[in-house]
């Protein structure tokens, strides 16, 4: 089953307007990742650079953007992983947050094995 991307609402737009243009662009791209799929920090950075070469592909800046996401879980920062498929951090490292992220991914149909996700199976392909 392929799920549709999240459609950003007028309320989301108000929240996004408080972020930098870079952060807004990254979160708009992230909103395209459907349930049951994941991307890496680098995937998001590279996709933004592909769409608008004016932006540099920097995975670290994507991580900062995830921490500042005012529209989660609707704009799904829980679907963003490390480059090796490790689920990484969540909610700024709050206690129990990594387990919550794994649970959210499992509920969306993503198999999490020992804290990792098979990117060959679950990675979203941008078009």
C-alpha positions in Angstrom: 0.0 0.0 0.0 1.4 3.4 -1.0 0.2 6.3 1.2 -0.3 9.8 -0.1 2.0 12.7 1.0 0.9 15.0 3.8 -0.8 18.1 2.5 0.4 21.2 4.4 -2.5 23.1 6.0 -3.0 26.9 6.4 -2.2 26.4 10.1 1.0 24.6 9.2 1.9 27.5 6.9 1.7 29.9 9.9 4.1 27.8 11.9 6.5 27.3 8.9 6.6 31.0 8.3 8.5 31.4 11.6 11.4 29.2 10.3 14.2 30.1 7.9 13.7 29.6 4.2 16.0 26.6 4.3 14.1 25.0 7.1 10.8 25.6 5.3 12.1 24.1 2.1 13.4 21.0 3.9 10.1 20.4 5.7 8.1 20.9 2.6 10.1 18.1 0.9 9.8 15.9 4.0 6.0 16.3 3.8 6.2 14.3 0.5 7.5 11.2 2.3 4.5 8.9 2.7 3.7 6.5 5.6 5.7 3.3 5.2 8.7 5.0 3.7 11.8 6.7 5.2 14.6 9.0 4.0 18.0 9.9 5.4 19.2 13.4 6.5 21.4 13.3 3.4 18.5 12.4 1.1 16.6 15.5 2.2 19.7 17.7 1.8 20.5 16.3 -1.6 16.9 16.6 -2.8 16.7 20.2 -1.8 20.0 20.9 -3.6 18.7 19.1 -6.7 15.5 21.1 -6.8 17.3 24.4 -6.1 21.1 24.4 -6.6 21.3 27.7 -4.6 21.1 25.4 -1.5 24.1 23.4 -0.3 23.5 19.7 0.5 24.2 19.6 4.3 22.8 16.8 6.3 23.7 18.4 9.6 21.5 21.4 8.8 18.7 19.0 8.1 19.1 17.5 11.6 18.8 21.0 13.1 15.6 21.5 11.0 14.1 18.2 12.3 14.7 19.4 15.9 12.8 22.6 15.1 9.9 21.0 13.2 6.7 22.8 14.5 4.4 20.5 12.5 5.3 17.0 13.7 4.2 14.4 13.5 2.2 15.5 10.4 5.3 16.7 8.7 7.0 13.4 9.7 10.5 14.0 11.2 10.2 10.4 12.6 10.7 9.2 9.0 14.2 10.6 8.8 17.1 8.3 9.6 20.9 8.2 9.7 22.7 7.3 6.4 23.3 3.7 7.6 19.6 3.1 8.3 19.9 3.6 12.1 16.8 5.3 13.4 19.0 7.8 15.3 17.6 10.3 17.7 14.2 11.7 18.2 12.6 14.6 20.1 15.9 16.1 21.0 17.0 12.9 22.8 14.2 12.9 25.3 13.9 9.8 27.5 12.0 7.0 25.6 11.9 9.0 22.4 13.9 6.5 20.3 11.5 3.7 21.3 8.6 6.0 20.4 10.2 6.7 16.9 10.6 3.0 16.3 7.0 2.4 17.4 5.7 5.1 15.1 7.6 3.6 12.2 6.4 0.1 12.9 2.8 1.3 13.0 3.3 2.7 9.5 4.5 -0.7 8.3 8.3 -0.1 8.4 10.3 -3.0 9.8 12.8 -2.0 12.5 15.4 -4.6 13.4 17.9 -3.8 16.2 17.3 -0.1 15.7 17.9 -0.1 12.0 15.8 0.0 8.8 16.6 -1.6 5.5 16.9 1.4 3.2 16.9 -0.8 0.1 13.3 -1.7 1.1 11.9 1.4 2.8 13.7 4.4 1.3 11.5 6.9 -0.4 12.4 7.8 -4.0 11.8 11.4 -4.9 10.6 12.1 -8.4 
